[in-house]
């Protein structure tokens, strides 16, 4: 599921800081690292396992959100006869983490990096995740180097994975890259990112993949002085960069399926009742949804620059519920498809922030090189689906709490007011309504709410600290 980023005012973050710590404790989030883990990380940062292959000649750059320090990926693209070669360097976390050591055990307990308004809880200590293992500019780093050959239409025709030393030339942020491209000052490498990204988007559309550019939410001051909810649309550069990550994940899945061992990221088709719920939100927000149109076509066509469409994209992420990690050895799993990608797919490009990616990388290295999968990686594969499921639940709970807080902050000055809404879910004693303005989806108390019908509702109560809003029929 795409990550949902929410920006909150500093005053709000500081006012409710105790609630975040309480939520972390409730979810069993390990905040501080034990001393033995920190000690091992410090030692590993001083003496990582460096590969013999030197590819510091490749003109890698990193492209991430502004201010990022945990840089998992670096990119270099070149033309080749009949198409393109994409070089994608992924941070080699295994060069720092000793199997079955304290650092490895702690990563298995955490599973993922967690993001909250007050601070992040990283998967690995900062000395690695934002330091020695991160692909920071002008630093020689160990990496898993994926070399992916594409034809002139952007289809993958060959895959190579090796360990290599790499050096990023420059750390770039999405807005900076977008401006360089828009003004014709980007240079060939970034021009090729746009060219290849667009080709991969076209191939995804042909496969029937779902394009879900989850927008960033920001609580800002409105023209009337009251806080309002603003949606920032994903830049085209972000989508093109994401296509490179998706390409690599699909290449990894194919390697593992052909090799008879691995860990896939799978997703069954969405529950029709969930699709119906999102469709009702679309109609409430005046977003067209033709009766015969498949959900992938409708969602992929939404313009995130339109506030109502951006809000719907946020809600539509619920259609990706049911995603799982599926380990296998031998025949491929019965359900090997990721329905949103519309192809087999694996997580392998964010090992600094996601435990599973380190293991998938090791499996792919072995399969690509014709060697045995390391015993530690093979042994961990059956355990990872449950470990990653628990970590994902914690991450989603924190994410949902941030969204709830943002909506409570926006609605707090409007307690007692009435709003136009549509009932998108209905139960015995309560349901869910979709407001048009602000574009909030919230619980509503009341029996037998008219599903799919307009309803005038009153904001009965707001509790910012508890991140709760309560609506009732007006």
C-alpha positions in Angstrom: 0.0 0.0 0.0 1.4 3.4 -0.8 2.6 5.4 2.1 0.4 8.3 3.1 2.4 11.4 4.2 0.7 14.0 6.4 2.2 17.3 7.4 1.0 18.9 10.6 1.9 22.3 12.2 4.6 22.1 14.8 2.3 23.5 17.5 -0.1 20.6 16.9 2.7 18.0 17.0 4.0 19.3 20.3 0.6 19.6 21.9 -0.2 15.9 21.2 3.3 14.4 21.5 2.3 12.4 24.6 -0.5 10.7 22.6 2.1 9.4 20.1 4.2 7.9 22.7 1.2 6.2 24.3 0.1 4.9 20.9 3.6 3.4 20.3 3.5 1.7 23.7 0.0 0.4 22.9 1.2 -1.1 19.6 4.3 -2.6 21.2 6.7 -0.3 19.2 10.3 -0.6 20.3 11.6 2.9 20.3 15.2 3.0 21.7 17.7 0.4 20.5 19.3 -1.9 23.1 23.0 -1.3 23.9 24.2 -4.4 22.3 22.4 -3.5 19.0 23.9 0.0 19.0 27.3 -1.4 19.7 27.1 -3.9 16.8 25.8 -1.1 14.5 28.7 1.1 15.4 31.2 -1.7 14.7 29.5 -2.5 11.4 29.5 1.1 10.3 33.3 1.2 10.7 34.0 -2.1 8.8 31.3 -3.1 6.3 31.8 -6.0 3.9 32.9 -4.3 0.7 32.5 -6.1 -2.7 35.4 -6.5 -5.2 33.4 -5.1 -8.1 33.9 -1.4 -8.5 31.2 0.5 -10.4 31.9 3.9 -9.0 32.2 5.0 -12.6 28.4 4.9 -13.1 26.8 8.4 -12.7 24.4 7.5 -9.9 22.1 10.0 -8.3 19.5 9.6 -5.6 16.0 11.0 -5.8 13.9 11.2 -2.7 11.6 13.5 -0.6 13.3 16.6 0.6 15.4 16.1 3.7 15.7 12.3 3.4 18.7 10.6 4.9 17.8 6.9 4.7 18.6 6.6 1.0 18.0 3.1 -0.3 18.2 3.5 -4.0 20.5 5.3 -6.5 19.7 5.4 -10.2 21.7 5.7 -13.5 20.1 5.1 -16.9 21.8 4.9 -20.3 20.8 4.1 -23.8 21.8 0.8 -25.4 21.3 -0.7 -28.8 17.6 -1.2 -29.2 16.5 0.2 -25.9 17.8 1.2 -22.4 19.9 -0.1 -19.5 18.7 0.8 -16.1 21.3 0.6 -13.3 19.6 0.6 -9.9 21.8 0.4 -6.8 20.1 -0.8 -3.6 21.8 -0.3 -0.2 23.5 -3.5 0.8 22.2 -3.8 4.4 23.5 -7.4 4.6 27.1 -6.0 4.3 26.5 -4.5 7.8 24.1 -7.0 9.5 25.5 -10.2 10.9 23.0 -13.1 10.6 21.5 -14.1 13.9 23.3 -11.3 15.8 21.7 -8.7 18.0 21.2 -6.2 15.1 19.6 -8.9 12.9 17.3 -10.0 15.8 16.2 -6.4 16.5 15.4 -5.8 12.8 13.2 -8.9 12.8 11.3 -7.6 15.9 10.8 -4.2 14.2 10.1 -5.2 10.6 9.8 -1.6 9.2 10.6 2.0 9.8 7.7 3.7 11.4 6.9 7.4 10.6 5.0 9.7 13.0 4.7 13.5 13.3 7.0 13.8 16.4 9.7 11.4 15.2 10.5 8.3 13.2 11.3 4.9 14.7 13.9 3.4 12.3 14.4 -0.2 11.4 18.1 0.1 12.0 20.1 2.5 14.2 20.8 5.9 12.6 24.5 5.2 12.3 23.5 2.8 9.6 20.1 3.9 8.2 21.1 7.6 7.9 24.9 7.0 7.8 27.2 4.2 6.8 24.6 2.1 4.8 22.7 5.0 3.2 23.6 5.9 -0.4 24.6 9.4 0.6 26.3 11.6 -2.1 30.1 11.4 -2.6 30.4 8.3 -0.4 31.5 4.9 -1.6 29.0 2.3 -0.5 28.4 -1.4 -0.9 25.3 -2.0 -2.9 23.2 -4.6 -4.8 23.5 -3.4 -8.3 20.6 -4.3 -10.6 21.3 -3.9 -14.3 18.0 -4.1 -16.2 17.9 -4.1 -20.0 14.7 -2.8 -21.6 13.7 -2.8 -25.2 12.6 0.3 -27.1 9.1 -0.1 -25.7 10.2 -0.3 -22.1 9.7 -4.1 -21.7 12.3 -6.0 -19.5 14.5 -8.3 -21.6 17.4 -9.1 -19.3 18.3 -8.9 -15.6 21.6 -9.0 -13.8 22.2 -8.6 -10.1 25.7 -8.3 -8.5 27.3 -6.8 -5.4 29.3 -3.7 -6.3 30.9 -0.6 -4.8 28.9 2.5 -6.0 29.1 6.3 -5.4 26.1 8.6 -5.8 27.2 11.8 -7.5 24.3 13.9 -6.1 21.4 13.8 -3.7 18.3 15.2 -5.5 14.8 15.9 -4.2 11.6 15.4 -6.3 10.7 19.1 -6.7 14.3 19.9 -7.8 14.3 17.2 -10.4 10.8 18.2 -11.6 12.0 21.8 -12.1 15.1 20.7 -13.9 13.1 18.6 -16.3 10.4 21.3 -16.8 13.1 23.9 -17.6 15.1 21.7 -19.9 18.2 21.8 -17.6 18.1 18.2 -16.4 20.7 16.5 -18.5 20.5 13.2 -20.3 20.3 10.9 -17.3 17.2 12.6 -15.8 15.7 13.0 -19.3 16.0 9.3 -19.6 14.2 8.8 -16.3 11.2 10.7 -17.8 11.5 8.8 -21.0 11.7 5.3 -19.4 9.2 6.2 -16.7 6.6 7.1 -19.3 7.2 3.9 -21.2 6.8 1.9 -18.1 3.6 3.7 -17.3 2.3 2.8 -20.7 3.2 -0.9 -20.1 1.4 -0.7 -16.7 -1.7 0.6 -18.3 -1.7 -2.2 -20.9 -1.4 -4.8 -18.0 -4.3 -3.2 -16.2 -2.3 -2.0 -13.3 -3.7 0.4 -10.8 -2.0 3.8 -10.6 -2.6 5.1 -7.1 -0.5 8.3 -6.5 -1.5 8.8 -2.9 -1.3 12.5 -2.3 0.3 14.2 0.7 -2.1 15.8 3.2 -1.2 19.1 4.9 -3.0 21.0 7.5 -2.7 24.7 6.5 -4.3 28.0 7.4 -7.4 28.6 5.3 -8.5 32.0 3.8 -10.8 32.5 6.8 -8.0 31.9 9.3 -9.3 28.4 10.2 -7.2 25.3 9.5 -8.0 23.5 6.3 -7.0 20.2 4.7 -4.8 20.6 1.6 -3.8 17.7 -0.7 -0.5 17.9 -2.5 -0.5 16.0 -5.7 2.4 13.6 -6.5 4.8 15.1 -9.0 5.3 13.3 -12.3 9.0 12.7 -11.3 7.8 10.7 -8.2 5.7 8.5 -10.5 8.5 7.9 -13.0 10.9 7.1 -10.1 8.4 4.7 -8.7 8.2 2.9 -12.0 11.9 2.0 -11.7 11.3 0.5 -8.3 8.3 -1.4 -9.6 10.3 -2.6 -12.5 13.0 -3.9 -10.2 10.4 -5.6 -7.9 8.9 -7.4 -11.0 12.3 -8.5 -12.1 13.0 -9.9 -8.6 9.7 -11.8 -8.6 10.5 -13.3 -12.0 14.0 -14.4 -10.8 12.5 -16.1 -7.7 9.6 -17.8 -9.5 12.0 -19.2 -12.1 14.4 -20.2 -9.4 11.8 -21.9 -7.2 12.4 -20.0 -4.0 11.6 -16.6 -2.7 9.2 -14.1 -1.1 6.6 -12.3 -3.1 4.4 -9.3 -2.3 0.9 -10.6 -3.3 -2.5 -9.0 -3.5 -5.8 -10.6 -4.4 -8.4 -8.6 -6.4 -10.3 -6.2 -4.1 -13.4 -7.1 -2.3 -16.4 -5.9 -4.3 -18.0 -4.4 -1.2 -14.8 -2.3 -0.8 -15.0 -1.2 -4.4 -18.7 -0.2 -3.8 -17.7 1.8 -0.8 -15.1 3.7 -2.7 -17.5 4.3 -5.6 -20.0 5.9 -3.1 -17.2 8.2 -1.9 -16.5 9.1 -5.6 -20.1 10.0 -6.2 -20.2 12.0 -3.0 -17.2 14.0 -4.2 -18.7 14.5 -7.7 -16.0 12.2 -9.3 -17.4 10.3 -12.3 -17.5 6.5 -12.1 -19.3 4.9 -15.1 -21.3 1.9 -14.0 -19.4 -0.5 -16.3 -15.9 0.9 -15.7 -13.4 -1.3 -13.8 -12.1 0.3 -10.6 -8.5 0.3 -11.9 -9.4 2.4 -14.9 -11.3 4.9 -12.8 -8.7 5.2 -10.0 -5.8 5.5 -12.5 -7.6 8.3 -14.4 -8.1 10.5 -11.3 -6.3 13.9 -11.4 -4.5 14.3 -8.0 -4.3 18.0 -8.7 -8.1 18.3 -8.1 -8.8 18.3 -4.4 -11.8 16.0 -4.5 -9.9 13.5 -6.7 -6.9 13.7 -4.3 -9.2 12.9 -1.4 -10.6 10.0 -3.3 -7.2 8.6 -4.0 -6.5 8.6 -0.3 -9.6 6.7 0.4 -9.0 4.3 -2.5 -5.9 3.0 -0.8 -8.3 0.7 1.1 -8.7 -1.3 -2.1 -5.1 -2.5 -1.6 -6.0 -4.1 1.7 -5.2 -7.8 1.7 -1.6 -7.4 0.5 0.6 -10.1 2.0 4.1 -11.5 1.8 4.0 -15.0 0.4 7.1 -17.3 0.9 7.6 -20.3 -1.3 10.2 -23.0 -2.0 9.5 -25.4 -4.9 6.4 -24.8 -7.0 5.1 -21.2 -7.3 2.3 -20.2 -4.9 -1.3 -20.6 -6.1 -1.8 -16.8 -5.7 1.5 -15.3 -7.0 0.0 -12.1 -8.5 -0.1 -8.6 -7.1 -3.4 -7.4 -8.5 -2.5 -3.7 -8.4 0.8 -4.2 -10.2 -1.0 -6.7 -12.5 2.1 -9.0 -12.4 4.1 -11.0 -9.9 6.0 -8.5 -7.7 8.4 -8.5 -4.8 9.7 -5.9 -2.3 13.4 -5.5 -2.8 14.3 -1.8 -3.1 14.0 -0.5 0.5 16.2 -2.6 2.8 17.0 0.3 5.1 13.3 0.6 5.9 11.8 -2.8 5.3 13.2 -6.1 6.7 11.9 -8.3 3.9 13.9 -6.5 1.2 17.3 -7.6 2.6 16.3 -11.2 2.3 14.8 -10.9 -1.2 18.0 -9.2 -2.3 20.1 -12.1 -1.1 17.8 -14.7 -2.8 18.0 -12.8 -6.1 21.8 -12.4 -5.9 22.2 -16.1 -5.5 19.7 -17.0 -8.2 21.2 -14.5 -10.7 24.7 -15.8 -9.9 23.9 -19.5 -10.0 24.9 -20.0 -6.4 23.1 -21.4 -3.3 20.8 -19.1 -1.4 22.5 -18.3 1.9 21.2 -20.5 4.7 20.2 -17.5 6.9 18.1 -16.1 4.1 16.5 -19.4 3.2 15.7 -20.1 6.9 14.1 -16.8 7.4 11.8 -16.9 4.4 8.9 -18.9 6.1 9.0 -16.5 9.1 8.9 -13.3 7.2 5.2 -13.2 6.2 4.0 -13.2 9.8 6.8 -10.8 10.9 6.0 -8.3 8.1 2.2 -8.6 8.7 2.7 -7.5 12.3 5.0 -4.7 11.3 2.7 -3.5 8.6 -0.3 -3.4 11.0 1.7 -1.2 13.4 2.7 1.1 10.5 -0.9 1.4 9.2 -2.2 2.0 12.7 0.2 4.9 13.1 -0.6 6.2 9.7 -4.3 6.1 10.4 -3.8 7.9 13.7 -2.0 10.7 11.8 -4.8 11.1 9.3 -7.4 11.1 12.2 -5.4 13.8 13.9 -5.2 15.9 10.8 -8.9 15.7 10.3 -9.7 16.4 14.0 -7.5 19.6 13.8 -9.3 20.8 10.7 -12.7 20.1 12.1 -12.2 21.3 15.7 -13.2 25.0 15.1 -16.4 23.8 13.4 -17.9 21.8 16.2 -21.7 22.2 16.1 -21.8 23.0 12.4 -23.7 21.0 9.9 -22.3 19.5 6.7 -23.5 17.9 3.4 -22.5 14.3 3.3 -23.2 10.9 1.7 -23.5 7.7 3.7 -20.7 5.4 2.3 -21.0 2.6 5.0 -24.0 1.7 7.2 -24.3 -0.6 10.2 -26.7 -1.3 13.1 -25.8 1.7 15.2 -23.3 3.7 13.2 -21.9 4.2 9.8 -19.4 6.2 7.8 -20.1 9.4 5.9 -18.2 11.2 3.2 -18.1 15.0 3.6 -17.7 17.1 0.5 -16.0 20.0 2.2 -13.7 19.4 3.9 -13.1 16.1 2.0 -13.2 14.0 5.2 -14.5 10.5 5.6 -15.6 10.0 9.2 -17.8 7.8 11.5 -21.4 8.9 12.1 -23.6 7.7 14.9 -27.1 6.6 14.0 -29.1 3.4 13.2 -30.1 2.5 9.7 -28.3 5.3 7.9 -29.4 5.5 4.3 -26.5 3.8 2.4 -25.4 5.7 -0.7 -27.8 8.6 0.0 -27.2 12.3 0.8 -27.4 13.2 4.5 -27.1 16.4 6.4 -24.9 15.7 9.5 -23.8 17.7 12.5 -20.4 17.7 14.0 -21.3 16.7 17.5 -17.8 16.5 19.1 -14.1 16.7 18.4 -11.3 15.5 20.6 -7.9 16.4 19.1 -5.9 14.6 21.8 -7.8 11.4 21.2 -7.9 12.0 17.4 -11.7 11.5 17.3 -14.6 13.3 15.6 -18.3 12.4 16.0 -21.0 13.1 13.6 -24.7 12.6 14.0 -27.6 13.2 11.6 -28.7 16.8 11.7 
